Amino acid sequence: MSVNSIDAEDDQFAYRYDTQMLIDRRDKDLDEDEIADYITENIEGNSLIAAGDEDLVKIHFHTNEPWKLLEYCNSVGEIYDIVVEDMIRQSDGKQG
């Protein structure tokens, strides 16, 4: 299955939700490269940052389907400090 990516330069808000969270190690070491590869290959979006070590990984990703990101990250470890902001609402001066 391939994921099509929208060119963010063509549409500033191609991906509406700025999704961020921390993943804490559950029962096995975390691998930020493996996590980033899965997200890139399976969830449509852009601006991915997956940084950390075997105990804690911070995720930042713009997507229209934040629930898919939450579901995947929860399968990898314990997720917390979850933030999902609507960038279109924010650009209109509303609460994100």
C-alpha positions in Angstrom: 0.0 0.0 0.0 1.4 3.4 -1.0 0.6 6.6 0.7 0.2 9.6 -1.5 1.7 12.8 -0.2 0.3 16.3 -0.9 2.8 19.0 -1.7 2.4 21.4 1.2 3.6 24.3 -0.9 0.5 23.9 -3.1 -1.8 24.0 -0.1 -0.6 25.5 3.2 -3.2 23.5 5.1 -3.1 20.2 3.1 -2.7 18.5 6.4 -4.9 20.2 9.0 -3.9 18.7 12.3 -0.6 19.4 14.0 -0.3 16.2 16.1 2.4 15.9 18.9 3.0 13.3 21.6 5.6 11.5 23.6 5.9 7.7 23.5 7.3 6.1 26.6 8.9 2.7 26.5 6.5 -0.1 27.5 8.0 -3.6 27.2 10.7 -3.2 24.5 13.1 -0.6 23.4 11.8 2.1 21.1 13.4 2.8 17.8 12.7 6.3 16.4 13.9 5.3 12.9 11.5 2.3 12.8 8.7 4.5 14.1 9.4 7.2 11.6 9.5 4.7 8.7 6.1 3.2 9.7 4.5 6.6 9.9 5.9 7.8 6.6 4.9 4.6 4.8 1.4 4.2 6.4 -0.1 7.5 7.4 -0.5 10.4 5.0 1.0 13.7 6.2 4.2 15.8 6.4 6.6 17.6 8.7 7.4 14.5 10.6 9.8 14.6 13.5 10.5 11.5 15.5 13.4 12.1 17.9 14.5 10.3 21.0 16.1 7.1 22.3 15.1 3.6 23.4 13.1 4.9 26.4 11.3 8.0 25.0 10.4 9.3 21.5 8.8 12.7 20.7 6.5 12.7 17.7 5.5 15.7 15.7 3.4 15.2 12.5 0.9 17.1 10.3 -1.9 14.9 9.2 -5.7 14.8 8.4 -6.0 11.6 10.3 -4.5 12.1 13.8 -6.4 9.1 15.2 -4.3 6.8 13.0 -1.1 8.3 14.4 -2.4 8.0 18.0 -3.5 4.4 17.4 -0.1 3.4 16.0 2.0 5.2 18.6 -0.1 3.6 21.4 0.7 0.2 19.9 4.4 1.0 20.2 4.5 2.3 23.8 2.6 4.4 26.4 1.6 7.8 24.8 1.1 11.0 26.8 1.4 14.8 26.5 -0.8 14.5 23.5 -1.6 17.6 21.5 -3.8 17.8 18.4 -4.2 21.3 17.1 -6.4 22.4 14.2 -4.1 24.7 12.2 -7.0 26.0 10.0 -8.8 27.2 13.1 -5.6 28.7 14.5 -5.0 30.7 11.2 -8.6 32.1 11.6 -7.7 33.3 15.1 -9.7 30.7 16.8 -8.7 28.2 19.5 -6.9 25.3 17.8 
